[in-house]
Amino acid sequence: VGLQKAQCEAQRKSGIELVKRSDTEELRSVFDKYASKLVGAEKFMTYSDLVLKYLQVLDVEKYHTYTFNVLASCVDTSRDGLISFS
């Protein structure tokens, strides 16, 4: 069985952005809307803020704890349960 080669004939431009970069202030506004934890003067999202309120990928009434923790810990670089904007 021979394989066929598919190719796009559209011209490619080097250095173009395929996805427009979001404005930092707009991102900060969304983050602040969902962040419920205040430590000093800095706002943080909790795992619940991220997974249940912002992403809404799990049912608030019934979800598997392991799945919840895996999803949230992906962005928790310090593993302290808090997600910072920076």
C-alpha positions as CSV (number, residue, x, y, z in Angstrom):
1,V,0.0,0.0,0.0
2,G,1.6,3.3,-1.1
3,L,1.3,6.4,1.0
4,Q,0.1,9.7,-0.5
5,K,1.8,12.9,0.3
6,A,-0.4,15.9,1.2
7,Q,0.9,19.4,0.8
8,C,-0.5,22.9,1.3
9,E,0.1,25.3,-1.6
10,A,-0.5,28.4,0.5
11,Q,2.5,30.7,0.7
12,R,4.2,30.8,4.1
13,K,5.4,34.0,5.6
14,S,8.3,33.6,8.0
15,G,8.0,35.2,11.4
16,I,4.2,35.5,11.5
17,E,2.2,34.9,14.6
18,L,-0.3,32.1,14.2
19,V,-2.0,33.0,17.4
20,K,-2.3,36.6,18.6
21,R,-0.6,37.2,21.9
22,S,-3.0,38.4,24.6
23,D,-2.7,41.7,26.2
24,T,-1.1,41.4,29.7
25,E,-3.7,43.8,31.2
26,E,-6.6,41.8,29.9
27,L,-5.0,38.6,31.2
28,R,-4.5,40.3,34.6
29,S,-8.1,41.4,34.7
30,V,-9.3,37.8,34.1
31,F,-6.9,36.4,36.7
32,D,-8.0,39.0,39.3
33,K,-11.7,38.1,38.6
34,Y,-11.2,34.5,39.6
35,A,-8.4,34.8,42.2
36,S,-9.8,34.5,45.7
37,K,-6.7,34.2,47.9
38,L,-4.9,37.3,49.1
39,V,-1.4,36.8,50.6
40,G,0.1,40.2,51.6
41,A,-0.7,42.4,48.6
42,E,-0.6,39.6,46.0
43,K,-3.7,37.8,44.6
44,F,-3.6,34.0,44.0
45,M,-5.9,31.5,42.5
46,T,-6.6,28.4,44.5
47,Y,-7.0,25.0,42.7
48,S,-10.8,25.5,43.0
49,D,-10.6,28.9,41.5
50,L,-8.8,27.6,38.4
51,V,-10.4,24.2,37.8
52,L,-13.9,24.7,39.0
53,K,-14.6,28.4,38.6
54,Y,-12.5,29.6,35.7
55,L,-11.9,26.5,33.5
56,Q,-15.2,24.8,34.5
57,V,-13.9,21.4,33.3
58,L,-15.2,19.4,36.3
59,D,-18.6,19.1,37.8
60,V,-18.6,21.1,41.1
61,E,-20.8,18.5,42.8
62,K,-18.9,15.4,41.8
63,Y,-15.3,15.2,40.6
64,H,-12.4,12.8,41.1
65,T,-9.9,14.3,43.5
66,Y,-6.9,12.9,41.6
67,T,-8.1,14.5,38.3
68,F,-8.8,17.8,40.1
69,N,-5.2,17.8,41.5
70,V,-3.6,16.8,38.3
71,L,-5.3,19.6,36.3
72,A,-4.5,22.3,38.9
73,S,-1.0,21.2,39.7
74,C,0.0,21.6,36.1
75,V,0.3,25.3,36.6
76,D,1.3,25.3,40.3
77,T,5.1,25.6,39.8
78,S,5.8,26.0,43.5
79,R,3.5,23.2,44.6
80,D,2.0,25.2,47.4
81,G,-1.6,25.1,46.2
82,L,-1.6,28.7,45.1
83,I,-1.3,29.9,41.5
84,S,0.2,33.3,40.9
85,F,-0.2,35.6,37.9
86,S,3.5,35.7,37.4
